[in-house]
Structure formats: C-alpha cells, structure tokens
Amino acid sequence: MSEAFYSHARLYDLMFPGGGPAVDFYRADANRQGGRVLELGCGTGHKLIPIASDGHPCVGLDFSSDMLAEAQRKANERGTAVEWMQGDMRAFDLGRTFDFVFITANSLLHLHEAEDLVNCFRSVRRHLAPGARFVFDVFNPSVRLLAEADGVRRTRESFMDPDRGDVSVDVAEIYDAPAQVTRGTWYLSTNSEPDFVVAPLEIRSIFPQELPLLVSLGGLRLVERFGDWSGRPFAVDTPLQLCICESA
C-alpha cells in the first residue's frame, strides 16, 4: 500500500495540490446523483471536501492515518463536516449504503492482486444504495512508457515548500511485467537536505481489456468508460480510464 509515501501528508499536498477538472467532474457527478457520498482512498480530501461543502453527507475512508489527519485539519479550516475513517478498501463494512461512491487519482492501483481488486469491488457493491453509481479513474497504460522504466533516477518536478524552499522530486522506476506493477522510489531533496524523504511507491497497471472482467467479478457492471475529464470516449490514445459503474 506504499504507506511510507503517504506518511508525509503536508508534502503530498504541496507536490499534488489538487483542484482542476478532476475535482469539477466528481463534484458535478455527486451533485447530479445526490444523497450520501463515500470516497475510498480519500487522501487529504482534495475532492471530498468540496463535495461535502455542497451539502452532501460524506464519508472518506483511507488506509493512512497521516493523510486522514491532514484531511480533518483542512475540513475544520473550511468549516466543512466530513466523517473520516481509517480502513482498507479491500474489506470494509460501514453499516450503511451510499448513493455515490468513488475512487480517484489512481488510488485503486495500490491494489496489486486481481483478488484484491475484486474484493474491493465486492465491498463497494455491498455499500451501493438502489440506483447508486460507482465511479473510478485509473490511467490508461502505455506499453511504451512502461518499457522506459529502466531504474534510472531522474528529476520529475519541483515544488515550493514554505519551510524548506524549493524541493526537487526525483523518481527511479522499474516495471515488473508479470505483476503489472511499476516499482518506484521517490526522492525529495533541497540544496541543504539531499534525499530528506526517500519513499517507495508501487502502482499496478490495469489494461483496458481486463478492466471490465475485474469489475464484473466484483458484482458490478461497467456502464460507460470515458477517456478524459471532458467525457471524451475512451480510445487507445486517451490518458484515462474513467469508469461509470452500477450494481450488476
């Protein structure tokens, strides 16, 4: 579950500030659906806090207590009520159903085994109210990019930390083809603090042909699959698999 990567919640938010079309998409979808909302792998609440601010009763579940603590701090700061819960998306029982359930930002890809993915989908299905929707997004794998994961450390980006100054982010990745998992190490450095964070991050790929089968084994039906946040139809060159599901 790459726990070490998510134990630096404040840095995570600086590195991935959120916002943009993904928030707009999920917020609009939650408003259309109405009712109770559940986000699995909610992180620091980038998407759930805006949804809750629209008046929806919201629950956010995440494996990382550090991420949940930051989510709670941000929700309190905005005066927004969200029920935050620590748990495992592979097996959870909240004792209630929801009208809209979602998993975003590739969070589903922390589950590497097909059995874990199916168990997650089955847990989701048990929590869907009649007429509910389950939506998730994962990247559309590029065989070319996966093959380029050669283990060499390269600078990927930088961000500004008010306490440390400019932080550079280096990543070294290899692709484990039999497991369909990209195994990476992320390095955060400043001029005065080289490698002050070194954290593994392992992300599965779900290829387009296997995705509907995994969803079906979980007792769900893939209703529609988009290729980006604008609703463009899924195609070989689209960046996302944005999946709309319901109970089978």
MOJOMO-V563012 format. One record per backbone hydrogen bond with DSSP energy under -1.0 kcal/mol. CO is the residue of the C=O (numbers start at 1). NH is the residue of the N-H. Records with the same first field share a line. If there is no record, write none. Layout:
CO->NH, NH
This chain:
4->7
8->12
9->13
10->14
11->15
12->16
20->24
21->25
22->26
23->27
24->28
25->29
26->30
27->31
28->32
29->33
30->34
36->99, 100
37->59
38->102
39->61
42->45
45->49
47->51
48->52
49->53
51->54, 56
52->55
57->37
58->83
59->39
60->85
61->41, 42
62->87
64->68
65->69
66->70
67->71
68->72
69->73
70->74
71->75
72->76
73->77
74->78
75->80
83->60
85->62
88->91
98->129
99->133
100->38
101->135
102->40
103->137
104->107
106->109
107->110
108->111
109->204
113->117
114->118
115->119
116->120
117->121
118->122
119->123
120->124
121->125
122->126
124->127
125->128
127->98
129->132
133->101
134->245
135->103
136->243
137->106
138->241
142->146
143->147
146->149
148->150
154->171
157->169
159->167
161->165
165->161
167->159
168->189
169->156, 157
170->187
171->154
172->185
173->151
174->183
175->177
176->180, 181
180->205
181->176
182->203
183->174
184->201
185->172
186->199
187->170
188->196, 197
189->168
193->190
197->188
199->186
201->184
203->182
207->211
210->214
211->215
212->216
213->217
214->218
215->220
216->219
219->248
221->246
224->244
225->234
226->242
227->240
228->231
232->227
235->238
239->140
241->138
242->226
243->136
244->223, 224
245->134
246->221
